[in-house]
Amino acid sequence: MTANASAGVSHVSDTARWVAVYRAMESERPDAIFHDPYARRLAGERGEAIVGAMPRGRAWAWPMIVRTAVMDEIILRCVRDGARTVVNLAAGLDARAFRLDLPSSLRWFHVDFPDVVDYVRGNMASERPRCDLHWLAADLTDRAQLDAALRRAAGEGPALVISEGLLIYLTPEQVGTLARELASVDTMRWWLIDLGSPRLLKMMAKMWGAKVAAGNAPFRFAPAEGTAFFAAHGWREAEFRSTWVDSLRLRRSVPLARFWDVLGRLRSKTARQEMLRMSGVVLLERNT
């Protein structure tokens, strides 16, 4: 299959190939802030074609690269803080179970659509995971399949749930259901997500909306109330990591980022806060 023949997103699971190309791009830099030696293999020609079909596809790699690096940091910290299980929902082509420095006793559940799980498992068959890896096939929008996956993973806690790049494709109702289901499991202590604002959603929709909607993967979830959305569903914000702030720290940002940051500091406190929380990685903690 040629890149041209496979261009564009045709299903929400294709977005995993898109992001895997960004991980490969970063990993191949001499000053890489993380290393994913499997990303290029997993993304394949299809991933390259998707990025090539997206307007400014490579120029906007930086937020995804920052997201990966920050989530790596938080995952490792939660493991140090006692997490015994990680439940990676809509894991896509994630290879953290193979590339992060994890204890061999850590239970890691890689959960996604059956064809995605089969693809990753087949491509990683010759590799050895760093932890106790389990593969779970499930459509997370199907309540019965979600419940079955959570029951399978709920045995040993405390547990960290990851849903990287998932919530934006769900409706608020679906996110609320997922949040309540997770909160109902006593062993689930943390939930690591990425979250954007309505303003960011409009920007993304203008740039990529037609492309992802054509593949039945429209952008949907960006609550105006931010992380307060989750309070009614059993979760509270424990930590918010601004993509903008971390992009400056990690030196992965837009051109002239320092200049734009200085200009941003001249804005009102409210406007500045809105900018800083336009996009971020969030660690939620279950209400007890």
Helices and strands as residue ranges (DSSP letters): G 4-6, G 12-14, H 15-27, H 39-53, H 62-80, E 85-89, H 96-99, E 107-112, H 114-123, E 132-137, H 143-153, E 159-163, G 167-169, H 172-183, E 188-196, H 198-204, I 205-209, H 210-214, G 226-233, E 235-242, H 243-250, H 257-265, H 269-276, E 279-286
